[in-house]
Amino acid sequence: DAKTTQPPSMDCAEGRAANLPCNHSTISGNEYVYWYRQIHSQGPQYIIHGLKNNETNEMASLIITEDRKSSTLILPHATLRDTAVYYCIVILNYGGSQGNLIFGKGTKLSVKP
Amino acid sequence: DTGVSQNPRHKITKRGQNVTFRCDPISEHNRLYWYRQTLGQGPEFLTYFQNEAQLEKSRLLSDRFSAERPKGSFSTLEIQRTEQGDSAMYLCASRPQGRPYNEQFFGPGTRLTVL
């Protein structure tokens, strides 16, 4: 079973920041938080990952709480193309891990004009 | 385009028929995964290859399912005696050795409809 809890759906106005929450209260000390998204009729796409520090890349920012029990994915200026299902995944992150991703149902983000 | 490719993109078959899907990973990726996704659900892991070795199979992979990756390049997923419950999107993903260990590159999927 997925180790994360996400709201089933969210709306965001185009051009505004989209803040997608994820609860992972049972995360262990060596597990990372990964985010993927899946645009309709496409395969999932990696967005970002982190352990305990906040992370930023060209797609998004990831804010992880100090106790690591929750995180927020931030899309700073959402566009219509960001409409997708966003998955938060908790997983070990080392070379010996086979890395089978366990997806929940994710959050369906609808960006509206 | 040097991404993961899957063929066919769509397959309609009658119950009881056998089907085979193909996945061509990104060329330098030695790890390959198959997932299944039903409507409204996230993808579910089916099986994993490291090079040509199949290292893990989910309990979802019944004995009607078989996957191969000859020579550690492309992979095939075969479903024998298809059932209506096999209707789903079948996704393939690959990743290279090394960091980040869980950044997988997904193909567009093969949508299977069993009538």
Interface residues (C-beta under 8 A of the other chain):
Chain A: A2 Y32 Y34 S41 Q42 G43 P44 Q45 Y46 H49 V85 Y87 I89 I91 N93 Y94 G95 S97 Q98 G99 N100 L101 I102 F103 G104 K105 G106
Chain B: V4 R31 Y33 Y35 G40 Q41 G42 P43 E44 F45 Y48 Q50 L55 E56 S58 L91 A93 R95 Q97 G98 P100 Y101 N102 E103 Q104 F105 F106 G107 P108 G109
